Amino acid sequence: MELLKQPLSKPLPLHEQVILLVVANNKLFDNVPLKEMKTFRSDLMDYFTAKYSDVIEAIDTKKVLTDELIGQIVKAAKEFKK
């Protein structure tokens, strides 16, 4: 529930929703305490912006979630968690 909470006047961008859902579906949030979820989510997206902007661009422009793109998201999220 905390994962996709967003202000009514400022919805999350498409790429952020996709990345967060892929990470959640791959159970990479399982050991993140609920009270730290907002910070973790923000830091994860900062990491993607800094190191995996190509993934963000692919989501925003192609609007197709391929197996390859899912793999890149999971790989990047695992790197971030280390």
C-alpha positions in Angstrom: 0.0 0.0 0.0 2.8 2.5 0.9 4.6 1.7 -2.3 2.4 3.7 -4.7 1.0 6.4 -2.4 1.1 9.7 -4.1 -0.4 13.2 -3.7 -3.6 13.7 -5.6 -2.2 16.8 -7.4 1.1 15.1 -8.3 0.8 11.6 -9.6 3.9 9.4 -10.0 5.3 9.4 -13.6 4.7 6.3 -15.7 8.3 5.1 -15.5 8.3 5.4 -11.7 5.1 3.4 -11.4 6.5 0.7 -13.7 9.8 0.4 -12.0 8.2 0.2 -8.5 5.7 -2.4 -9.6 8.4 -4.6 -11.3 10.6 -4.3 -8.2 7.7 -5.2 -5.9 6.6 -8.1 -8.1 10.1 -9.5 -7.8 9.9 -9.3 -4.0 12.8 -6.8 -3.7 10.9 -4.7 -1.2 10.1 -7.6 1.1 12.8 -6.7 3.7 12.2 -3.0 3.6 10.5 -1.8 6.8 7.2 0.0 6.2 8.4 3.2 7.9 11.4 3.3 5.6 9.4 2.6 2.4 9.0 6.2 1.2 12.7 7.0 1.7 13.8 3.7 0.0 11.5 4.4 -2.9 12.8 7.9 -3.4 16.4 6.7 -3.1 15.8 3.9 -5.6 14.4 6.3 -8.1 17.3 8.7 -7.7 19.6 5.7 -8.4 17.7 4.9 -11.6 17.8 8.5 -12.7 21.6 8.7 -12.1 22.7 5.3 -13.4 19.9 3.8 -15.5 18.3 6.8 -17.3 18.2 4.6 -20.4 15.6 2.3 -18.6 13.5 5.4 -17.7 13.7 6.6 -21.3 12.7 3.2 -22.7 9.7 3.1 -20.5 8.6 6.6 -21.3 9.1 6.4 -25.1 8.3 2.8 -26.0 5.6 2.3 -23.4 6.2 -1.5 -23.7 7.5 -3.6 -20.9 9.6 -6.4 -22.4 11.3 -9.2 -20.6 14.7 -7.6 -21.3 13.5 -4.3 -19.7 12.2 -6.2 -16.7 15.6 -7.9 -16.4 17.3 -4.5 -16.4 15.0 -3.1 -13.8 15.5 -6.1 -11.5 19.3 -6.0 -12.0 19.5 -2.3 -11.2 17.3 -2.7 -8.1 19.5 -5.6 -6.8 22.6 -3.4 -7.3 20.9 -0.6 -5.4 20.0 -2.9 -2.5 23.7 -3.9 -2.0 
